[in-house]
Amino acid sequence: MKNIYPLIFICIFSFLNYSCPKPDITPAYLIFFEEDFKDCLDVSNYNNEHEQNYDPIELNAIKQQKFSDVFVSLNGKELGYWHLPCTIPLLPNYSGTNNIRIIPCVKLINTAQTCTRYLFVTPVDIFCEIEKEKEYRLPVKVEYVKSVEFPILEIFSQSTKFTPRIPSFPATIEIVYDEEFEKNIGKITLTDTTKYFDIVTPYFPMLGSGERQFWELSYKSENGQITTHLGYENTISGITNQDLIVFYSTKGEWKKAYIDISESVMKACDIASQVSMRLNITGIKDDANLASYFYFENIKLITMSAPY
C-alpha cells in the first residue's frame, strides 16, 4: 500500500508540469555603442532653463562628458550597469507597451564603486512595443536637471581662476592655443629648475548637506603626476585641507576624471549650512632631470540639489 504514494506524487507532479503554461523566455536585445553617448547631452536651452549667459565655448565645455557605462531598467525592474559597447537581453511584455529607462554612467576615481549613474542629467524614458528576438538601438538624448549649477567652469579661454598658492612661486598656468581642440587650453611647464607647481582657485561658498557635487577635469601630463586637494577656511569642523586623488603621468594622452566630493564637503561643513572652499592642484616631476608638461582642457565643479 505504501508503495502507491510515490506513484501518486509522480502523477501529480507530471500533471502540474504539463498543464501549467511555461513563461516565454525568448529575449529581445537592446544594443548600445560608445558613439550613442558621445554627443547625447543637449545644452541648446541650458541658458534659458538655468538663467545663465554662457557663451558657445562654455556651453561646449559643459556638454563634454565621458559616459563609459549605462544603467538600464525595463518596466521598473533594474537590469543593472552595462559597460559600453553592450548587448542587453530583454524579457518585456510582448503584448503591450514597455518602458525602457536609460541613465548614462561615469567611472568614479575615489570610491569603491567602479561606476555610478550620472544623476546630473535627466534619464531617458522610452515607451515602445517590443518583438521577440529583435535588436533595438534607441536614441539617447539627455539634458542637465534644473538644479544643476557650475560654481567653477574653467575653460582657459583668455584667463584662468587658478593662481599659485604662494604668489611668488614661479610655476603658473599659461594660456596656449591647441591645434587638436582648435581652442585655448591651460599649460604648466616644469623646467630643470622648477620641481613642482601648486595652484588654487579663489575661495567660494559651497553647500553641505543634501547636495551632490563632482569635480571633473580633462587633462594630460608628460613626465609628471598631479594631486587634487580641497582647501577650506574658517570651518566649524576644523578641517582646512583634504587630499583627494593622485593622477599619474598619462604619457601625453588626454584623460577625463570624475571625483565625487559630496561627502567631503558635507563633513567639512559639519553643522553649518555651507563652507568656504577652493580647488587645489599640485604637480611634481617623475624624473627631476627632465622637463615636465601638464595640460588642462577644462576643469568643472558641478553641483545639484540631491536628497540622500
Contacts in CASP RR format, 6 or more apart in sequence:
PFRMAT RR
TARGET T0000
AUTHOR 0000-0000-0000
METHOD contacts of the structure
MODEL  1
MKNIYPLIFICIFSFLNYSCPKPDITPAYLIFFEEDFKDCLDVSNYNNEH
EQNYDPIELNAIKQQKFSDVFVSLNGKELGYWHLPCTIPLLPNYSGTNNI
RIIPCVKLINTAQTCTRYLFVTPVDIFCEIEKEKEYRLPVKVEYVKSVEF
PILEIFSQSTKFTPRIPSFPATIEIVYDEEFEKNIGKITLTDTTKYFDIV
TPYFPMLGSGERQFWELSYKSENGQITTHLGYENTISGITNQDLIVFYST
KGEWKKAYIDISESVMKACDIASQVSMRLNITGIKDDANLASYFYFENIK
LITMSAPY
24 94 0 8 1.000
24 132 0 8 1.000
25 91 0 8 1.000
26 132 0 8 1.000
26 133 0 8 1.000
27 89 0 8 1.000
27 90 0 8 1.000
27 91 0 8 1.000
27 132 0 8 1.000
27 133 0 8 1.000
28 89 0 8 1.000
28 90 0 8 1.000
28 92 0 8 1.000
28 130 0 8 1.000
28 131 0 8 1.000
28 132 0 8 1.000
28 133 0 8 1.000
28 134 0 8 1.000
28 135 0 8 1.000
28 136 0 8 1.000
29 87 0 8 1.000
29 88 0 8 1.000
29 89 0 8 1.000
29 90 0 8 1.000
29 133 0 8 1.000
29 134 0 8 1.000
29 135 0 8 1.000
29 136 0 8 1.000
30 72 0 8 1.000
30 87 0 8 1.000
30 88 0 8 1.000
30 90 0 8 1.000
30 100 0 8 1.000
30 135 0 8 1.000
30 136 0 8 1.000
30 137 0 8 1.000
30 138 0 8 1.000
31 85 0 8 1.000
31 86 0 8 1.000
31 87 0 8 1.000
31 88 0 8 1.000
31 135 0 8 1.000
31 136 0 8 1.000
31 137 0 8 1.000
32 70 0 8 1.000
32 82 0 8 1.000
32 84 0 8 1.000
32 85 0 8 1.000
32 86 0 8 1.000
32 88 0 8 1.000
32 137 0 8 1.000
32 140 0 8 1.000
33 84 0 8 1.000
33 85 0 8 1.000
33 137 0 8 1.000
34 84 0 8 1.000
34 85 0 8 1.000
36 84 0 8 1.000
36 137 0 8 1.000
36 139 0 8 1.000
36 140 0 8 1.000
37 65 0 8 1.000
37 67 0 8 1.000
37 70 0 8 1.000
37 84 0 8 1.000
37 104 0 8 1.000
37 140 0 8 1.000
40 67 0 8 1.000
40 104 0 8 1.000
40 140 0 8 1.000
40 141 0 8 1.000
40 142 0 8 1.000
41 63 0 8 1.000
41 65 0 8 1.000
41 121 0 8 1.000
41 142 0 8 1.000
41 143 0 8 1.000
41 144 0 8 1.000
42 141 0 8 1.000
42 142 0 8 1.000
42 143 0 8 1.000
43 59 0 8 1.000
43 62 0 8 1.000
43 63 0 8 1.000
43 143 0 8 1.000
43 144 0 8 1.000
45 143 0 8 1.000
46 52 0 8 1.000
46 54 0 8 1.000
46 59 0 8 1.000
46 62 0 8 1.000
46 143 0 8 1.000
46 144 0 8 1.000
47 53 0 8 1.000
47 54 0 8 1.000
47 59 0 8 1.000
49 143 0 8 1.000
49 144 0 8 1.000
49 146 0 8 1.000
50 144 0 8 1.000
50 146 0 8 1.000
50 148 0 8 1.000
50 149 0 8 1.000
54 62 0 8 1.000
54 153 0 8 1.000
57 155 0 8 1.000
57 157 0 8 1.000
57 183 0 8 1.000
58 153 0 8 1.000
58 155 0 8 1.000
58 157 0 8 1.000
61 153 0 8 1.000
61 155 0 8 1.000
61 298 0 8 1.000
61 300 0 8 1.000
62 144 0 8 1.000
62 150 0 8 1.000
62 153 0 8 1.000
62 300 0 8 1.000
64 218 0 8 1.000
64 298 0 8 1.000
65 104 0 8 1.000
65 106 0 8 1.000
65 118 0 8 1.000
65 256 0 8 1.000
66 106 0 8 1.000
66 107 0 8 1.000
66 256 0 8 1.000
67 84 0 8 1.000
67 104 0 8 1.000
67 105 0 8 1.000
67 106 0 8 1.000
67 118 0 8 1.000
68 83 0 8 1.000
68 84 0 8 1.000
68 105 0 8 1.000
68 106 0 8 1.000
68 107 0 8 1.000
68 115 0 8 1.000
69 81 0 8 1.000
69 82 0 8 1.000
69 83 0 8 1.000
69 84 0 8 1.000
69 104 0 8 1.000
69 105 0 8 1.000
69 106 0 8 1.000
69 107 0 8 1.000
69 115 0 8 1.000
70 81 0 8 1.000
70 82 0 8 1.000
70 84 0 8 1.000
70 86 0 8 1.000
70 102 0 8 1.000
70 103 0 8 1.000
70 104 0 8 1.000
70 105 0 8 1.000
71 78 0 8 1.000
71 80 0 8 1.000
71 81 0 8 1.000
71 82 0 8 1.000
71 102 0 8 1.000
71 103 0 8 1.000
71 104 0 8 1.000
71 105 0 8 1.000
71 117 0 8 1.000
72 78 0 8 1.000
72 79 0 8 1.000
72 80 0 8 1.000
72 82 0 8 1.000
72 88 0 8 1.000
72 100 0 8 1.000
72 101 0 8 1.000
72 102 0 8 1.000
72 103 0 8 1.000
73 79 0 8 1.000
73 80 0 8 1.000
73 100 0 8 1.000
73 101 0 8 1.000
74 90 0 8 1.000
74 91 0 8 1.000
74 92 0 8 1.000
74 98 0 8 1.000
74 99 0 8 1.000
74 100 0 8 1.000
74 101 0 8 1.000
75 92 0 8 1.000
75 93 0 8 1.000
75 98 0 8 1.000
75 99 0 8 1.000
76 99 0 8 1.000
76 101 0 8 1.000
79 88 0 8 1.000
79 90 0 8 1.000
81 105 0 8 1.000
81 115 0 8 1.000
82 88 0 8 1.000
83 115 0 8 1.000
87 135 0 8 1.000
90 98 0 8 1.000
90 100 0 8 1.000
90 130 0 8 1.000
92 98 0 8 1.000
92 130 0 8 1.000
93 130 0 8 1.000
94 130 0 8 1.000
94 131 0 8 1.000
94 132 0 8 1.000
96 129 0 8 1.000
97 127 0 8 1.000
97 128 0 8 1.000
97 129 0 8 1.000
98 127 0 8 1.000
98 128 0 8 1.000
98 129 0 8 1.000
98 130 0 8 1.000
99 125 0 8 1.000
99 126 0 8 1.000
99 127 0 8 1.000
100 125 0 8 1.000
100 126 0 8 1.000
100 127 0 8 1.000
100 128 0 8 1.000
100 138 0 8 1.000
101 123 0 8 1.000
101 124 0 8 1.000
101 125 0 8 1.000
101 126 0 8 1.000
102 123 0 8 1.000
102 124 0 8 1.000
102 125 0 8 1.000
102 126 0 8 1.000
102 138 0 8 1.000
102 140 0 8 1.000
103 117 0 8 1.000
103 118 0 8 1.000
103 119 0 8 1.000
103 121 0 8 1.000
103 123 0 8 1.000
103 124 0 8 1.000
104 117 0 8 1.000
104 118 0 8 1.000
104 121 0 8 1.000
104 140 0 8 1.000
104 142 0 8 1.000
105 115 0 8 1.000
105 116 0 8 1.000
105 117 0 8 1.000
105 118 0 8 1.000
106 115 0 8 1.000
106 116 0 8 1.000
106 118 0 8 1.000
106 258 0 8 1.000
107 114 0 8 1.000
107 115 0 8 1.000
107 258 0 8 1.000
108 114 0 8 1.000
108 115 0 8 1.000
108 116 0 8 1.000
108 258 0 8 1.000
108 259 0 8 1.000
108 260 0 8 1.000
109 245 0 8 1.000
109 257 0 8 1.000
109 258 0 8 1.000
109 259 0 8 1.000
110 244 0 8 1.000
110 245 0 8 1.000
110 259 0 8 1.000
110 260 0 8 1.000
111 260 0 8 1.000
116 260 0 8 1.000
119 145 0 8 1.000
119 212 0 8 1.000
119 304 0 8 1.000
119 306 0 8 1.000
120 144 0 8 1.000
120 145 0 8 1.000
120 148 0 8 1.000
120 212 0 8 1.000
120 214 0 8 1.000
120 302 0 8 1.000
120 304 0 8 1.000
121 142 0 8 1.000
121 143 0 8 1.000
121 144 0 8 1.000
121 145 0 8 1.000
122 142 0 8 1.000
122 143 0 8 1.000
122 144 0 8 1.000
122 145 0 8 1.000
123 142 0 8 1.000
124 138 0 8 1.000
124 140 0 8 1.000
124 141 0 8 1.000
124 142 0 8 1.000
126 138 0 8 1.000
128 136 0 8 1.000
128 138 0 8 1.000
130 136 0 8 1.000
145 304 0 8 1.000
147 304 0 8 1.000
147 305 0 8 1.000
147 306 0 8 1.000
148 302 0 8 1.000
148 303 0 8 1.000
148 304 0 8 1.000
149 302 0 8 1.000
149 303 0 8 1.000
149 304 0 8 1.000
150 300 0 8 1.000
150 301 0 8 1.000
150 302 0 8 1.000
150 303 0 8 1.000
151 204 0 8 1.000
151 206 0 8 1.000
151 301 0 8 1.000
151 303 0 8 1.000
152 161 0 8 1.000
152 201 0 8 1.000
152 204 0 8 1.000
152 279 0 8 1.000
152 299 0 8 1.000
152 300 0 8 1.000
152 301 0 8 1.000
153 298 0 8 1.000
153 300 0 8 1.000
153 301 0 8 1.000
154 160 0 8 1.000
154 161 0 8 1.000
154 162 0 8 1.000
154 201 0 8 1.000
154 296 0 8 1.000
154 298 0 8 1.000
154 299 0 8 1.000
154 300 0 8 1.000
155 184 0 8 1.000
155 298 0 8 1.000
156 173 0 8 1.000
156 175 0 8 1.000
156 184 0 8 1.000
156 185 0 8 1.000
156 186 0 8 1.000
156 296 0 8 1.000
156 297 0 8 1.000
156 298 0 8 1.000
157 175 0 8 1.000
157 183 0 8 1.000
157 184 0 8 1.000
158 175 0 8 1.000
158 184 0 8 1.000
159 175 0 8 1.000
160 173 0 8 1.000
160 175 0 8 1.000
160 186 0 8 1.000
161 201 0 8 1.000
161 202 0 8 1.000
162 173 0 8 1.000
162 199 0 8 1.000
162 200 0 8 1.000
162 201 0 8 1.000
162 279 0 8 1.000
162 281 0 8 1.000
162 299 0 8 1.000
163 172 0 8 1.000
163 199 0 8 1.000
163 200 0 8 1.000
164 170 0 8 1.000
164 171 0 8 1.000
164 172 0 8 1.000
164 197 0 8 1.000
164 198 0 8 1.000
164 199 0 8 1.000
164 200 0 8 1.000
165 198 0 8 1.000
165 199 0 8 1.000
165 200 0 8 1.000
165 280 0 8 1.000
166 198 0 8 1.000
169 197 0 8 1.000
169 198 0 8 1.000
170 194 0 8 1.000
171 188 0 8 1.000
171 189 0 8 1.000
171 190 0 8 1.000
171 194 0 8 1.000
171 196 0 8 1.000
171 197 0 8 1.000
171 198 0 8 1.000
171 199 0 8 1.000
172 188 0 8 1.000
172 197 0 8 1.000
172 199 0 8 1.000
173 186 0 8 1.000
173 187 0 8 1.000
173 188 0 8 1.000
173 199 0 8 1.000
173 296 0 8 1.000
174 186 0 8 1.000
174 187 0 8 1.000
174 188 0 8 1.000
174 189 0 8 1.000
175 184 0 8 1.000
175 185 0 8 1.000
175 186 0 8 1.000
175 187 0 8 1.000
176 184 0 8 1.000
176 185 0 8 1.000
176 186 0 8 1.000
176 187 0 8 1.000
177 183 0 8 1.000
177 184 0 8 1.000
177 185 0 8 1.000
178 184 0 8 1.000
178 185 0 8 1.000
178 295 0 8 1.000
178 297 0 8 1.000
181 297 0 8 1.000
185 295 0 8 1.000
185 296 0 8 1.000
185 297 0 8 1.000
186 295 0 8 1.000
186 296 0 8 1.000
186 297 0 8 1.000
187 293 0 8 1.000
187 294 0 8 1.000
187 295 0 8 1.000
187 296 0 8 1.000
188 197 0 8 1.000
188 199 0 8 1.000
188 283 0 8 1.000
188 293 0 8 1.000
188 294 0 8 1.000
189 291 0 8 1.000
189 292 0 8 1.000
189 293 0 8 1.000
189 294 0 8 1.000
190 196 0 8 1.000
190 197 0 8 1.000
190 224 0 8 1.000
190 283 0 8 1.000
190 285 0 8 1.000
190 291 0 8 1.000
190 292 0 8 1.000
190 293 0 8 1.000
190 294 0 8 1.000
191 291 0 8 1.000
192 289 0 8 1.000
192 290 0 8 1.000
192 291 0 8 1.000
195 284 0 8 1.000
195 285 0 8 1.000
195 288 0 8 1.000
196 282 0 8 1.000
196 283 0 8 1.000
196 284 0 8 1.000
196 285 0 8 1.000
197 281 0 8 1.000
197 282 0 8 1.000
197 283 0 8 1.000
197 294 0 8 1.000
198 280 0 8 1.000
198 281 0 8 1.000
198 282 0 8 1.000
198 283 0 8 1.000
199 280 0 8 1.000
199 281 0 8 1.000
199 282 0 8 1.000
200 231 0 8 1.000
200 278 0 8 1.000
200 279 0 8 1.000
200 280 0 8 1.000
200 281 0 8 1.000
201 278 0 8 1.000
201 279 0 8 1.000
201 280 0 8 1.000
202 278 0 8 1.000
203 233 0 8 1.000
203 276 0 8 1.000
203 277 0 8 1.000
203 278 0 8 1.000
204 276 0 8 1.000
204 277 0 8 1.000
204 278 0 8 1.000
205 274 0 8 1.000
205 275 0 8 1.000
205 276 0 8 1.000
205 277 0 8 1.000
206 213 0 8 1.000
206 265 0 8 1.000
206 269 0 8 1.000
206 274 0 8 1.000
206 275 0 8 1.000
206 276 0 8 1.000
206 277 0 8 1.000
206 303 0 8 1.000
207 265 0 8 1.000
207 269 0 8 1.000
207 273 0 8 1.000
207 274 0 8 1.000
207 303 0 8 1.000
208 265 0 8 1.000
208 266 0 8 1.000
208 268 0 8 1.000
208 269 0 8 1.000
208 272 0 8 1.000
208 273 0 8 1.000
208 274 0 8 1.000
208 275 0 8 1.000
209 266 0 8 1.000
209 269 0 8 1.000
209 273 0 8 1.000
210 266 0 8 1.000
210 305 0 8 1.000
210 306 0 8 1.000
210 307 0 8 1.000
210 308 0 8 1.000
211 262 0 8 1.000
211 265 0 8 1.000
211 266 0 8 1.000
211 303 0 8 1.000
211 304 0 8 1.000
211 305 0 8 1.000
211 306 0 8 1.000
212 262 0 8 1.000
212 303 0 8 1.000
212 304 0 8 1.000
212 305 0 8 1.000
212 306 0 8 1.000
213 260 0 8 1.000
213 261 0 8 1.000
213 262 0 8 1.000
213 265 0 8 1.000
213 301 0 8 1.000
213 302 0 8 1.000
213 303 0 8 1.000
214 258 0 8 1.000
214 259 0 8 1.000
214 260 0 8 1.000
214 261 0 8 1.000
214 262 0 8 1.000
214 301 0 8 1.000
214 302 0 8 1.000
215 228 0 8 1.000
215 244 0 8 1.000
215 258 0 8 1.000
215 259 0 8 1.000
215 261 0 8 1.000
215 279 0 8 1.000
215 299 0 8 1.000
215 300 0 8 1.000
215 301 0 8 1.000
216 256 0 8 1.000
216 257 0 8 1.000
216 258 0 8 1.000
216 259 0 8 1.000
216 299 0 8 1.000
216 300 0 8 1.000
216 301 0 8 1.000
216 302 0 8 1.000
217 228 0 8 1.000
217 256 0 8 1.000
217 257 0 8 1.000
217 296 0 8 1.000
217 298 0 8 1.000
217 299 0 8 1.000
217 300 0 8 1.000
218 254 0 8 1.000
218 255 0 8 1.000
218 256 0 8 1.000
218 257 0 8 1.000
218 296 0 8 1.000
218 297 0 8 1.000
218 298 0 8 1.000
218 299 0 8 1.000
219 226 0 8 1.000
219 247 0 8 1.000
219 250 0 8 1.000
219 254 0 8 1.000
219 255 0 8 1.000
219 257 0 8 1.000
219 294 0 8 1.000
219 295 0 8 1.000
219 296 0 8 1.000
219 297 0 8 1.000
220 250 0 8 1.000
220 252 0 8 1.000
220 253 0 8 1.000
220 254 0 8 1.000
220 255 0 8 1.000
220 294 0 8 1.000
220 295 0 8 1.000
221 247 0 8 1.000
221 249 0 8 1.000
221 250 0 8 1.000
221 252 0 8 1.000
221 292 0 8 1.000
221 293 0 8 1.000
221 294 0 8 1.000
221 295 0 8 1.000
222 249 0 8 1.000
222 250 0 8 1.000
222 251 0 8 1.000
222 252 0 8 1.000
222 292 0 8 1.000
222 293 0 8 1.000
222 294 0 8 1.000
223 249 0 8 1.000
223 285 0 8 1.000
223 286 0 8 1.000
223 287 0 8 1.000
223 290 0 8 1.000
223 291 0 8 1.000
223 292 0 8 1.000
223 293 0 8 1.000
224 248 0 8 1.000
224 249 0 8 1.000
224 283 0 8 1.000
224 284 0 8 1.000
224 285 0 8 1.000
224 286 0 8 1.000
224 292 0 8 1.000
224 294 0 8 1.000
225 246 0 8 1.000
225 247 0 8 1.000
225 248 0 8 1.000
225 249 0 8 1.000
225 283 0 8 1.000
225 284 0 8 1.000
225 286 0 8 1.000
226 246 0 8 1.000
226 247 0 8 1.000
226 281 0 8 1.000
226 282 0 8 1.000
226 283 0 8 1.000
226 294 0 8 1.000
227 243 0 8 1.000
227 244 0 8 1.000
227 245 0 8 1.000
227 246 0 8 1.000
227 247 0 8 1.000
227 281 0 8 1.000
227 282 0 8 1.000
227 283 0 8 1.000
227 284 0 8 1.000
228 243 0 8 1.000
228 244 0 8 1.000
228 245 0 8 1.000
228 247 0 8 1.000
228 259 0 8 1.000
228 279 0 8 1.000
228 280 0 8 1.000
228 281 0 8 1.000
229 241 0 8 1.000
229 242 0 8 1.000
229 243 0 8 1.000
229 244 0 8 1.000
229 279 0 8 1.000
229 280 0 8 1.000
229 281 0 8 1.000
229 282 0 8 1.000
230 241 0 8 1.000
230 242 0 8 1.000
230 244 0 8 1.000
230 261 0 8 1.000
230 264 0 8 1.000
230 265 0 8 1.000
230 268 0 8 1.000
230 277 0 8 1.000
230 278 0 8 1.000
230 279 0 8 1.000
230 280 0 8 1.000
231 240 0 8 1.000
231 241 0 8 1.000
231 242 0 8 1.000
231 277 0 8 1.000
231 278 0 8 1.000
231 279 0 8 1.000
231 280 0 8 1.000
232 238 0 8 1.000
232 239 0 8 1.000
232 240 0 8 1.000
232 241 0 8 1.000
232 242 0 8 1.000
232 268 0 8 1.000
232 275 0 8 1.000
232 276 0 8 1.000
232 277 0 8 1.000
232 278 0 8 1.000
233 240 0 8 1.000
233 276 0 8 1.000
234 276 0 8 1.000
235 268 0 8 1.000
235 269 0 8 1.000
235 270 0 8 1.000
235 272 0 8 1.000
235 275 0 8 1.000
235 276 0 8 1.000
236 269 0 8 1.000
236 270 0 8 1.000
236 271 0 8 1.000
236 272 0 8 1.000
237 267 0 8 1.000
237 268 0 8 1.000
237 269 0 8 1.000
237 270 0 8 1.000
238 270 0 8 1.000
239 267 0 8 1.000
239 268 0 8 1.000
241 280 0 8 1.000
242 264 0 8 1.000
242 268 0 8 1.000
244 259 0 8 1.000
244 261 0 8 1.000
244 264 0 8 1.000
245 257 0 8 1.000
245 259 0 8 1.000
247 255 0 8 1.000
247 257 0 8 1.000
249 286 0 8 1.000
254 295 0 8 1.000
254 297 0 8 1.000
262 306 0 8 1.000
265 275 0 8 1.000
265 277 0 8 1.000
268 275 0 8 1.000
268 277 0 8 1.000
269 275 0 8 1.000
279 299 0 8 1.000
279 301 0 8 1.000
283 292 0 8 1.000
283 294 0 8 1.000
285 292 0 8 1.000
286 292 0 8 1.000
END
